[in-house]
Amino acid sequence: MNFELTENQQAIHDAVSKICRQFDDNYWFDRDHDGRFPTEFTQAMAEGGWLGIAMPGEYGGSALGITEAAVLMQAVAESGGAFSACSAIHLNIFGPHPIVKHGTPEQKQRMLPPLIQGTDVACFGVTEPDAGLNTAALTTRAQWDGKNYVVNGTKIWTSTAQQANKILLIARTTPIEQCKRPIDGLTLFYTDLDRRFVEITEIEKMGRKCVDSNQVFFDGLPIPAEDRIGEEGKGFRYLLDGLNPERILLAVESIGIGRVALARAAGYAKDRIVFDRPIGQNQGIQHPLAESWCELEAANLMAFKAASLYDDGKDCGAFANGAKYLSAEAAFNACTRAMNTLGGFGYAKEYHVERYLREIMISKIAPVSPQMVLNYIAERVLGLPKSY
């Protein structure tokens, strides 16, 4: 059993890190202030061929696994770009998997190459204001009018919708009361985000200012049948194909943020002299940072085990969810301890750790809450009765 990166995986890490070095702390400091989408970064990643790392080779991708995608995304986070950088390309990495698995050959040829090349920017329309994690309770409707599906409703926390020209959208095509099970009757689409039929309102938020989050209102958006992915009514099941990879990638990204925060804290602790000695000589500083190293590395092992299971076609749900839980906790602890180590300077934006702390809050609450992860582990692994 070998826990080291393979030669090819290390080459991916090194090549991505080299690109990321073009976008230093000053670049992300500026994006955190002006809120401008990091187009230069996404273009550089597209030109390097990295947006299609897990996409099929016949459509321009690299046909590699989620493990290699995790290596890529962790390198991006660990570079200091944190979630501002990761979220700018995140959907391209995991989002198209339902298209890969359930799309027709025509759809794959039409939809995947522009995503891989970075000429199409997609957003993900799933969450709704009154549904939250209860995806079966989605109320956005897509009704067939004889020519098109016509969409009306609202999505929220839709990232990159200000930039996007495409949307991966799940909507209800059959009323829930007419379905045998609540998860039935939901259909998945990948289509144009036509501004004539949508209103996009940006949500001001705590961090990751340069990657917009939005509330999207649909007022009669027409979607042709050829933009429906798979069978009508099975969209929720198709969506599940992307959820475990999403959890894995979010986990390794969180670990990357925790690592860069920890490295910055350790560097400061070596250089900061108080009472004629570096503060890193004090065990009150040393022990919390050492504890964070242990937590981050343990979470990393679970995340890459989940990725390995997924790539081997095995059930990875428990490990993907567990990795998401552990990594969010470990990275939050690391960022908090980094702030404490730097003291007043940690509160200053020029030292960057306050940005890491603001951004790591994302993985504490999304895309699934820690409580729901623990519910999943309790029921699926420990065999306990459902609690909600």
C-alpha positions, 0 to 999 in steps of 0.5 A: 500500500503506497500513499505517495503520489505517482510520478505522473501525479507529482508531475501534475502537481508541479505543472499546476503549481507552476501556473499558479505561481503566476498568480501570487498573493498580490493577485488574489489580494486584488481580486478579493478587493475589486471582486473582478472574476479571475479570468486570467487564471481560468484562461491559463488553466484552460490553455494548460489543458487542465479543465478537462483533466477528468473528461474523456479523451475523445472530446479533448480531455485527459481521461484521468481520474478524480484522484488526478483531479484532486491533485490538481485542485489541491495544488491550486488551493495550496498556492494561496488562491484558496477557494477564490481560485478553486471555485473559478474552475471547480464546476468544469472539473466535476460538473460535467460528469452527469453529461459524460455518464448519461449524455448522448454522443451528440450531446457530449460532442456538443457540450464537453469540448467548449467546457474543456477549452474554457470557451463556455462557462457553466453554472450549477442550478440546484439549490433553492431558497425553500429547499436547502439540502432537501433536493426532493423538495425543489419546486422550480418547474420545467413544463413541456409545451409541445416544443420546449420545456419552459422553466419557471422558478428560483435557484440560489447560491448559483456560483459564476452565473454572472459569467456563465453562458451555460447552466446545468439545471435540475427542475421538476417535470412531474409534480411531486404528488404524482410521483411514487417517490419524492426523488422522482420527477426531477429532470436534468438539463444543460442549456443556454443561460438566456438572459432574456428569460432569467434575472441574476442577482448577485449575493454580497457575501463574506469571502470569495468576492471574485467568484460571484454567488447569485439568486437566479429567477427563471421566467419562461426559459425555453429548453429544447428537448435535445438539452435534456440529459438522460431520461425525464424524471431521473435527474436526481439520480444523475445528479448523484454521479457528481456529488461524491466527486464534488465532496472529494474535491472540496475536501482536498481543496480545504486541506490545501487552504489549511496547509497554506495557512499552516505554512504561513503561521509556521514561517511567521512563528520562526521570524517573530521575536518577542522577549528576545526569542522567536515565538515558535520556540514556545510550546503554546505556539508549537503544539496547536500548529503541530496538531493542525498538521496531524489533522490535515494529513489524516483528512488528506488520507481519507480524501485520497482513499475516497478518490481511489475508491471512486476511480476503481468503481467502488462505493466511496460515499462514506469516505467522500462524506467523511473526508469532507467533514474531516477536512473542513474541520481540520482546515478551519482549525488550521486557519484559526490557529494561523490567525492566533499565531499572527495575532494582530497581524493575522487580522491585517489583510496584507498577511492573507490568513484572514482571507483564508479564514473567511474562505474556509467557512464555505466548506464548513457549511456547503455543499452539505452541512457537517450534521448531514454528513454525520447523519449519513455516516450514522445511517449508512455505516453504523446502521442506525435509524434515520433521524430526520 
